[in-house]
Amino acid sequence: MTLGERVRAARHQLGMSQAQLAGDELTKGFISQVEAGLVRPSLRSLQVIALRLGRSLDYFIGDESLAGAKRRVFHRLAAQAAIERRDWPAVRHEATAALAQPSTLGAERATLLRYLATADTAEGKREQAFERLAEAMTLVDANSDATELAHLLHARGVLYVEHGQLAAGAESLEAARDVMEQREITDPRLRARTLVHLGTVYRRLHRTAKALATYELALAVASRSSELRLAAQSYMGVAVALYDAGELDAAIANYQRALGLFERVSDTAIELSVMQSLATVQFEHGDMTAARETVDRCSERAALAGDIRVGAIVDVLRARITLEEGGVEDALRLAEDAARRLAELGDGRQQADALRVAAAADHARGDYSASDLAYRRAIELLASIEDHPDLSTLAAEYAQKLRARGDLESAFAYLELARDPAASRPS
């Protein structure tokens, strides 16, 4: 049975017309020619047909002469497209299918392992992601496979950062940047993403000047390549760096530019991230009215997008604003509820931030026992993910609270932890 005969048989079995099978992507005439054997569909067109007919691609091409290389390329491209959609089961299916081909070797195998590592990272399987990237690194040649090497170094750097290992993350991202410069790799998207992540690491390491310079370079790269989403991320990074440097008005202006770009590309996830950051800057700037308005807007967008995590993070900021305005009980309720939701989502870093606000609220209401429990739980969470920069900041804040209530011995112990967050925690 030919490919066209298989398409016709499967269509008749479902009682589907040629027009129904064509849908919006194809045409009735094209389906007619395929069934008559007058044209051979591309792999992309055949995938559309297979999905509509509820059959696997192999059903149609199993008896056809299709080079293994073409099949391999198809699965690789399908996996890449699934990453853009954040469809992690599809990424696993397509990448695994490509890896199963006997001729999948070298840099191509490394690319597929990187795709699987991306899915692992998204699903919280960090150790498995590290193992895949380590294997992939052994498959590439620094001279002939420089582009894939840069991709792998970037992916490893991002994974280190998400694991709280900022110094290792910076080293890997810097290596990715250096490979692209030395080998003159013309991939503006990878270059811009690497610089955005590197700028974020520099900021978290309190290297504000380097962060600002790196974000501005990322912005230039992204703007030249017409990557509005990356340009918006860069504006956001510049805003954060300006905020860290105390230039709050300039920070707000850059956040607003970022929001304008994100509205043009309809990237809800990043838009929400910008709004969170903008509200934080407005809060630190003392503009509570603007901060609350931005929080409300962000909360509404998160609810419409079904983003539970962002909704919880926004409630932490809402609790911070409420506490600053004197609403201690409401702030405590908001922070504790957000901490519970973030714990369910497995986001230890943001859960620690929620506990930090709850601890401050308990301290304000004079419940020092509850405040101690919340602060120490937050410190444990940050220590468990080795987020030393945030741990240092939190330990210093807790030391100030302890000193204010006269517990100088404990205050000194936590001040020492702030100075050396890798040291053992006070008992």
C-alpha positions as a Python dict, from the first residue, in 0.01 Angstrom:
ca = {
    (1, 'M'): (0, 0, 0),
    (2, 'T'): (140, 339, -101),
    (3, 'L'): (152, 644, 123),
    (4, 'G'): (-143, 801, -65),
    (5, 'E'): (-350, 483, -28),
    (6, 'R'): (-278, 476, 345),
    (7, 'V'): (-393, 838, 381),
    (8, 'R'): (-714, 767, 189),
    (9, 'A'): (-787, 449, 388),
    (10, 'A'): (-733, 619, 723),
    (11, 'R'): (-950, 914, 616),
    (12, 'H'): (-1235, 690, 500),
    (13, 'Q'): (-1215, 494, 825),
    (14, 'L'): (-1284, 815, 1016),
    (15, 'G'): (-1555, 930, 775),
    (16, 'M'): (-1358, 1249, 707),
    (17, 'S'): (-1371, 1453, 387),
    (18, 'Q'): (-1059, 1577, 209),
    (19, 'A'): (-1147, 1934, 309),
    (20, 'Q'): (-1179, 1834, 675),
    (21, 'L'): (-843, 1660, 663),
    (22, 'A'): (-682, 1963, 499),
    (23, 'G'): (-807, 2203, 767),
    (24, 'D'): (-650, 2549, 772),
    (25, 'E'): (-288, 2443, 716),
    (26, 'L'): (-338, 2243, 391),
    (27, 'T'): (-580, 2246, 95),
    (28, 'K'): (-836, 1998, -36),
    (29, 'G'): (-650, 1991, -369),
    (30, 'F'): (-324, 1904, -198),
    (31, 'I'): (-485, 1613, -9),
    (32, 'S'): (-635, 1488, -337),
    (33, 'Q'): (-291, 1493, -504),
    (34, 'V'): (-130, 1313, -209),
    (35, 'E'): (-391, 1036, -219),
    (36, 'A'): (-349, 1002, -595),
    (37, 'G'): (28, 972, -557),
    (38, 'L'): (90, 1286, -764),
    (39, 'V'): (285, 1467, -492),
    (40, 'R'): (486, 1357, -191),
    (41, 'P'): (412, 1564, 122),
    (42, 'S'): (689, 1723, 321),
    (43, 'L'): (754, 1580, 666),
    (44, 'R'): (580, 1881, 821),
    (45, 'S'): (269, 1834, 605),
    (46, 'L'): (271, 1462, 672),
    (47, 'Q'): (287, 1526, 1045),
    (48, 'V'): (-26, 1745, 1019),
    (49, 'I'): (-205, 1469, 827),
    (50, 'A'): (-94, 1201, 1074),
    (51, 'L'): (-214, 1403, 1374),
    (52, 'R'): (-554, 1466, 1215),
    (53, 'L'): (-597, 1100, 1132),
    (54, 'G'): (-483, 985, 1475),
    (55, 'R'): (-200, 776, 1336),
    (56, 'S'): (173, 771, 1396),
    (57, 'L'): (407, 905, 1134),
    (58, 'D'): (554, 558, 1097),
    (59, 'Y'): (216, 425, 982),
    (60, 'F'): (250, 634, 665),
    (61, 'I'): (622, 609, 600),
    (62, 'G'): (703, 268, 747),
    (63, 'D'): (708, 101, 407),
    (64, 'E'): (843, 403, 221),
    (65, 'S'): (1207, 474, 142),
    (66, 'L'): (1292, 754, 379),
    (67, 'A'): (1656, 815, 463),
    (68, 'G'): (1744, 773, 827),
    (69, 'A'): (1904, 1116, 823),
    (70, 'K'): (1578, 1279, 714),
    (71, 'R'): (1382, 1098, 983),
    (72, 'R'): (1643, 1204, 1239),
    (73, 'V'): (1628, 1567, 1131),
    (74, 'F'): (1250, 1562, 1149),
    (75, 'H'): (1245, 1439, 1508),
    (76, 'R'): (1514, 1689, 1607),
    (77, 'L'): (1319, 1981, 1458),
    (78, 'A'): (999, 1854, 1620),
    (79, 'A'): (1177, 1845, 1956),
    (80, 'Q'): (1306, 2198, 1904),
    (81, 'A'): (957, 2322, 1818),
    (82, 'A'): (821, 2150, 2129),
    (83, 'I'): (1074, 2339, 2342),
    (84, 'E'): (942, 2669, 2205),
    (85, 'R'): (590, 2555, 2303),
    (86, 'R'): (718, 2430, 2642),
    (87, 'D'): (557, 2094, 2563),
    (88, 'W'): (796, 1880, 2767),
    (89, 'P'): (638, 1537, 2700),
    (90, 'A'): (665, 1609, 2327),
    (91, 'V'): (1028, 1715, 2370),
    (92, 'R'): (1105, 1382, 2536),
    (93, 'H'): (916, 1182, 2274),
    (94, 'E'): (1077, 1348, 1972),
    (95, 'A'): (1431, 1371, 2114),
    (96, 'T'): (1422, 1009, 2228),
    (97, 'A'): (1299, 900, 1884),
    (98, 'A'): (1589, 1083, 1720),
    (99, 'L'): (1842, 938, 1963),
    (100, 'A'): (1712, 589, 1881),
    (101, 'Q'): (1839, 626, 1524),
    (102, 'P'): (2171, 432, 1494),
    (103, 'S'): (2334, 714, 1297),
    (104, 'T'): (2271, 983, 1559),
    (105, 'L'): (2624, 1063, 1671),
    (106, 'G'): (2854, 1344, 1778),
    (107, 'A'): (2723, 1700, 1793),
    (108, 'E'): (2375, 1597, 1679),
    (109, 'R'): (2347, 1355, 1970),
    (110, 'A'): (2476, 1630, 2201),
    (111, 'T'): (2202, 1864, 2076),
    (112, 'L'): (1931, 1608, 2151),
    (113, 'L'): (2073, 1544, 2498),
    (114, 'R'): (2061, 1920, 2555),
    (115, 'Y'): (1693, 1923, 2456),
    (116, 'L'): (1623, 1646, 2706),
    (117, 'A'): (1819, 1837, 2972),
    (118, 'T'): (1599, 2140, 2903),
    (119, 'A'): (1290, 1928, 2968),
    (120, 'D'): (1452, 1783, 3281),
    (121, 'T'): (1527, 2133, 3412),
    (122, 'A'): (1173, 2251, 3348),
    (123, 'E'): (1037, 1954, 3542),
    (124, 'G'): (1276, 2001, 3835),
    (125, 'K'): (1500, 1702, 3751),
    (126, 'R'): (1824, 1897, 3788),
    (127, 'E'): (2062, 1612, 3863),
    (128, 'Q'): (1944, 1425, 3553),
    (129, 'A'): (1985, 1745, 3351),
    (130, 'F'): (2343, 1785, 3474),
    (131, 'E'): (2419, 1424, 3376),
    (132, 'R'): (2281, 1472, 3024),
    (133, 'L'): (2480, 1794, 2974),
    (134, 'A'): (2797, 1629, 3105),
    (135, 'E'): (2753, 1346, 2853),
    (136, 'A'): (2681, 1593, 2575),
    (137, 'M'): (2999, 1789, 2652),
    (138, 'T'): (3206, 1477, 2583),
    (139, 'L'): (3055, 1445, 2235),
    (140, 'V'): (3146, 1785, 2093),
    (141, 'D'): (3472, 1911, 1946),
    (142, 'A'): (3568, 2265, 2046),
    (143, 'N'): (3683, 2344, 1692),
    (144, 'S'): (3425, 2179, 1465),
    (145, 'D'): (3125, 2196, 1702),
    (146, 'A'): (3175, 2542, 1853),
    (147, 'T'): (2811, 2648, 1820),
    (148, 'E'): (2680, 2343, 2004),
    (149, 'L'): (2953, 2385, 2266),
    (150, 'A'): (2833, 2741, 2329),
    (151, 'H'): (2474, 2615, 2361),
    (152, 'L'): (2584, 2351, 2612),
    (153, 'L'): (2788, 2596, 2819),
    (154, 'H'): (2491, 2834, 2825),
    (155, 'A'): (2252, 2556, 2931),
    (156, 'R'): (2491, 2439, 3203),
    (157, 'G'): (2536, 2795, 3328),
    (158, 'V'): (2162, 2852, 3355),
    (159, 'L'): (2125, 2522, 3539),
    (160, 'Y'): (2399, 2617, 3787),
    (161, 'V'): (2224, 2949, 3854),
    (162, 'E'): (1888, 2780, 3912),
    (163, 'H'): (2071, 2548, 4154),
    (164, 'G'): (2199, 2852, 4346),
    (165, 'Q'): (2561, 2802, 4235),
    (166, 'L'): (2617, 3156, 4109),
    (167, 'A'): (2996, 3148, 4077),
    (168, 'A'): (2987, 2825, 3872),
    (169, 'G'): (2701, 2967, 3667),
    (170, 'A'): (2897, 3284, 3590),
    (171, 'E'): (3201, 3078, 3487),
    (172, 'S'): (3000, 2862, 3247),
    (173, 'L'): (2812, 3158, 3097),
    (174, 'E'): (3136, 3351, 3054),
    (175, 'A'): (3282, 3047, 2878),
    (176, 'A'): (2981, 3039, 2643),
    (177, 'R'): (3026, 3409, 2569),
    (178, 'D'): (3399, 3362, 2505),
    (179, 'V'): (3341, 3069, 2265),
    (180, 'M'): (3097, 3280, 2063),
    (181, 'E'): (3343, 3568, 2046),
    (182, 'Q'): (3650, 3358, 1965),
    (183, 'R'): (3474, 3144, 1703),
    (184, 'E'): (3273, 3439, 1566),
    (185, 'I'): (2945, 3252, 1608),
    (186, 'T'): (2665, 3452, 1446),
    (187, 'D'): (2370, 3346, 1660),
    (188, 'P'): (2225, 3670, 1802),
    (189, 'R'): (1955, 3487, 1994),
    (190, 'L'): (2201, 3265, 2183),
    (191, 'R'): (2439, 3556, 2237),
    (192, 'A'): (2165, 3781, 2375),
    (193, 'R'): (2025, 3510, 2602),
    (194, 'T'): (2371, 3430, 2736),
    (195, 'L'): (2434, 3797, 2812),
    (196, 'V'): (2094, 3840, 2980),
    (197, 'H'): (2158, 3543, 3209),
    (198, 'L'): (2516, 3656, 3274),
    (199, 'G'): (2396, 4004, 3366),
    (200, 'T'): (2150, 3853, 3611),
    (201, 'V'): (2427, 3649, 3776),
    (202, 'Y'): (2650, 3956, 3807),
    (203, 'R'): (2361, 4146, 3969),
    (204, 'R'): (2295, 3869, 4220),
    (205, 'L'): (2667, 3865, 4300),
    (206, 'H'): (2641, 4242, 4363),
    (207, 'R'): (2870, 4321, 4071),
    (208, 'T'): (2642, 4603, 3962),
    (209, 'A'): (2873, 4777, 3716),
    (210, 'K'): (2942, 4454, 3525),
    (211, 'A'): (2572, 4367, 3535),
    (212, 'L'): (2473, 4700, 3384),
    (213, 'A'): (2739, 4679, 3111),
    (214, 'T'): (2638, 4322, 3025),
    (215, 'Y'): (2267, 4404, 3010),
    (216, 'E'): (2335, 4701, 2782),
    (217, 'L'): (2542, 4478, 2550),
    (218, 'A'): (2259, 4223, 2547),
    (219, 'L'): (2016, 4500, 2461),
    (220, 'A'): (2231, 4608, 2166),
    (221, 'V'): (2257, 4250, 2036),
    (222, 'A'): (1885, 4184, 2079),
    (223, 'S'): (1784, 4512, 1916),
    (224, 'R'): (2003, 4445, 1612),
    (225, 'S'): (1848, 4101, 1567),
    (226, 'S'): (1492, 4234, 1614),
    (227, 'E'): (1439, 4005, 1913),
    (228, 'L'): (1178, 4214, 2095),
    (229, 'R'): (1141, 3963, 2375),
    (230, 'L'): (1514, 3959, 2445),
    (231, 'A'): (1534, 4336, 2411),
    (232, 'A'): (1260, 4361, 2674),
    (233, 'Q'): (1452, 4124, 2902),
    (234, 'S'): (1757, 4342, 2859),
    (235, 'Y'): (1564, 4656, 2952),
    (236, 'M'): (1444, 4469, 3258),
    (237, 'G'): (1802, 4375, 3344),
    (238, 'V'): (1921, 4734, 3301),
    (239, 'A'): (1636, 4843, 3528),
    (240, 'V'): (1738, 4598, 3800),
    (241, 'A'): (2102, 4705, 3776),
    (242, 'L'): (2001, 5072, 3799),
    (243, 'Y'): (1780, 4988, 4095),
    (244, 'D'): (2073, 4816, 4269),
    (245, 'A'): (2281, 5127, 4202),
    (246, 'G'): (2014, 5346, 4365),
    (247, 'E'): (1894, 5513, 4043),
    (248, 'L'): (1527, 5438, 4101),
    (249, 'D'): (1370, 5679, 3852),
    (250, 'A'): (1586, 5545, 3569),
    (251, 'A'): (1503, 5190, 3680),
    (252, 'I'): (1131, 5258, 3659),
    (253, 'A'): (1171, 5413, 3313),
    (254, 'N'): (1352, 5101, 3187),
    (255, 'Y'): (1087, 4871, 3332),
    (256, 'Q'): (822, 5070, 3151),
    (257, 'R'): (1014, 5032, 2823),
    (258, 'A'): (1032, 4658, 2885),
    (259, 'L'): (658, 4639, 2946),
    (260, 'G'): (591, 4822, 2622),
    (261, 'L'): (797, 4570, 2427),
    (262, 'F'): (640, 4272, 2602),
    (263, 'E'): (293, 4398, 2517),
    (264, 'R'): (401, 4400, 2152),
    (265, 'V'): (514, 4037, 2160),
    (266, 'S'): (242, 3915, 2404),
    (267, 'D'): (492, 3726, 2621),
    (268, 'T'): (280, 3691, 2931),
    (269, 'A'): (535, 3508, 3146),
    (270, 'I'): (808, 3766, 3100),
    (271, 'E'): (559, 4053, 3119),
    (272, 'L'): (453, 3925, 3460),
    (273, 'S'): (816, 3909, 3567),
    (274, 'V'): (869, 4271, 3462),
    (275, 'M'): (559, 4383, 3652),
    (276, 'Q'): (683, 4205, 3966),
    (277, 'S'): (1016, 4382, 3939),
    (278, 'L'): (854, 4718, 3862),
    (279, 'A'): (632, 4689, 4169),
    (280, 'T'): (939, 4608, 4381),
    (281, 'V'): (1121, 4918, 4258),
    (282, 'Q'): (813, 5133, 4318),
    (283, 'F'): (788, 4991, 4670),
    (284, 'E'): (1155, 5064, 4744),
    (285, 'H'): (1107, 5411, 4595),
    (286, 'G'): (833, 5470, 4853),
    (287, 'D'): (554, 5504, 4597),
    (288, 'M'): (307, 5270, 4767),
    (289, 'T'): (13, 5377, 4550),
    (290, 'A'): (194, 5294, 4227),
    (291, 'A'): (334, 4973, 4375),
    (292, 'R'): (-9, 4853, 4481),
    (293, 'E'): (-157, 4940, 4139),
    (294, 'T'): (116, 4740, 3965),
    (295, 'V'): (67, 4448, 4206),
    (296, 'D'): (-308, 4449, 4135),
    (297, 'R'): (-245, 4456, 3760),
    (298, 'C'): (9, 4175, 3784),
    (299, 'S'): (-225, 3968, 4002),
    (300, 'E'): (-507, 4003, 3748),
    (301, 'R'): (-278, 3903, 3460),
    (302, 'A'): (-147, 3605, 3655),
    (303, 'A'): (-501, 3489, 3729),
    (304, 'L'): (-602, 3517, 3362),
    (305, 'A'): (-289, 3326, 3257),
    (306, 'G'): (-348, 3061, 3525),
    (307, 'D'): (0, 3125, 3665),
    (308, 'I'): (-28, 3009, 4028),
    (309, 'R'): (340, 3066, 4101),
    (310, 'V'): (342, 3430, 3991),
    (311, 'G'): (16, 3487, 4178),
    (312, 'A'): (182, 3366, 4498),
    (313, 'I'): (495, 3574, 4441),
    (314, 'V'): (283, 3883, 4383),
    (315, 'D'): (100, 3816, 4711),
    (316, 'V'): (437, 3819, 4888),
    (317, 'L'): (499, 4167, 4752),
    (318, 'R'): (143, 4267, 4845),
    (319, 'A'): (217, 4146, 5199),
    (320, 'R'): (535, 4355, 5206),
    (321, 'I'): (341, 4667, 5101),
    (322, 'T'): (66, 4594, 5354),
    (323, 'L'): (322, 4550, 5633),
    (324, 'E'): (489, 4880, 5542),
    (325, 'E'): (149, 5050, 5564),
    (326, 'G'): (91, 4906, 5912),
    (327, 'G'): (-144, 4618, 5828),
    (328, 'V'): (50, 4360, 6028),
    (329, 'E'): (-222, 4093, 6057),
    (330, 'D'): (-321, 4114, 5690),
    (331, 'A'): (44, 4104, 5587),
    (332, 'L'): (103, 3793, 5798),
    (333, 'R'): (-199, 3619, 5648),
    (334, 'L'): (-93, 3700, 5291),
    (335, 'A'): (268, 3592, 5347),
    (336, 'E'): (181, 3265, 5519),
    (337, 'D'): (-70, 3172, 5249),
    (338, 'A'): (183, 3253, 4975),
    (339, 'A'): (451, 3049, 5155),
    (340, 'R'): (216, 2749, 5164),
    (341, 'R'): (140, 2771, 4790),
    (342, 'L'): (506, 2815, 4698),
    (343, 'A'): (597, 2515, 4913),
    (344, 'E'): (343, 2306, 4721),
    (345, 'L'): (502, 2424, 4395),
    (346, 'G'): (849, 2331, 4522),
    (347, 'D'): (989, 2682, 4478),
    (348, 'G'): (1221, 2703, 4779),
    (349, 'R'): (1375, 3039, 4692),
    (350, 'Q'): (1042, 3221, 4667),
    (351, 'Q'): (903, 3031, 4966),
    (352, 'A'): (1195, 3163, 5169),
    (353, 'D'): (1107, 3518, 5061),
    (354, 'A'): (747, 3467, 5175),
    (355, 'L'): (866, 3331, 5511),
    (356, 'R'): (1094, 3634, 5543),
    (357, 'V'): (792, 3868, 5520),
    (358, 'A'): (593, 3649, 5762),
    (359, 'A'): (886, 3659, 6006),
    (360, 'A'): (902, 4039, 5986),
    (361, 'A'): (526, 4058, 6047),
    (362, 'D'): (552, 3827, 6350),
    (363, 'H'): (835, 4041, 6482),
    (364, 'A'): (623, 4355, 6439),
    (365, 'R'): (337, 4201, 6638),
    (366, 'G'): (575, 4090, 6914),
    (367, 'D'): (550, 3717, 6850),
    (368, 'Y'): (924, 3657, 6859),
    (369, 'S'): (896, 3279, 6884),
    (370, 'A'): (700, 3259, 6557),
    (371, 'S'): (936, 3513, 6399),
    (372, 'D'): (1238, 3301, 6491),
    (373, 'L'): (1079, 2989, 6341),
    (374, 'A'): (999, 3165, 6014),
    (375, 'Y'): (1340, 3327, 5979),
    (376, 'R'): (1524, 3004, 6054),
    (377, 'R'): (1306, 2803, 5816),
    (378, 'A'): (1376, 3056, 5540),
    (379, 'I'): (1749, 3035, 5611),
    (380, 'E'): (1734, 2654, 5595),
    (381, 'L'): (1561, 2668, 5258),
    (382, 'L'): (1817, 2904, 5108),
    (383, 'A'): (2103, 2698, 5251),
    (384, 'S'): (1956, 2378, 5105),
    (385, 'I'): (1964, 2524, 4753),
    (386, 'E'): (2299, 2693, 4819),
    (387, 'D'): (2163, 3039, 4740),
    (388, 'H'): (2443, 3215, 4927),
    (389, 'P'): (2374, 3575, 4812),
    (390, 'D'): (2010, 3569, 4930),
    (391, 'L'): (2111, 3374, 5241),
    (392, 'S'): (2362, 3644, 5332),
    (393, 'T'): (2099, 3918, 5297),
    (394, 'L'): (1843, 3728, 5502),
    (395, 'A'): (2090, 3639, 5779),
    (396, 'A'): (2191, 4005, 5808),
    (397, 'E'): (1826, 4112, 5839),
    (398, 'Y'): (1760, 3849, 6107),
    (399, 'A'): (2073, 3960, 6295),
    (400, 'Q'): (1933, 4314, 6305),
    (401, 'K'): (1602, 4189, 6448),
    (402, 'L'): (1781, 3987, 6716),
    (403, 'R'): (1997, 4282, 6808),
    (404, 'A'): (1690, 4508, 6834),
    (405, 'R'): (1538, 4277, 7093),
    (406, 'G'): (1865, 4247, 7289),
    (407, 'D'): (1978, 3895, 7188),
    (408, 'L'): (2332, 4003, 7105),
    (409, 'E'): (2487, 3656, 7112),
    (410, 'S'): (2247, 3517, 6850),
    (411, 'A'): (2271, 3840, 6651),
    (412, 'F'): (2649, 3801, 6631),
    (413, 'A'): (2616, 3438, 6518),
    (414, 'Y'): (2381, 3529, 6232),
    (415, 'L'): (2596, 3827, 6138),
    (416, 'E'): (2884, 3583, 6096),
    (417, 'L'): (2660, 3368, 5875),
    (418, 'A'): (2583, 3676, 5666),
    (419, 'R'): (2956, 3731, 5617),
    (420, 'D'): (3021, 3366, 5532),
    (421, 'P'): (2696, 3201, 5412),
    (422, 'A'): (2881, 2879, 5327),
    (423, 'A'): (2963, 2827, 5696),
    (424, 'S'): (2754, 2608, 5925),
    (425, 'R'): (2432, 2769, 6048),
    (426, 'P'): (2388, 2872, 6413),
    (427, 'S'): (2208, 2613, 6624),
}
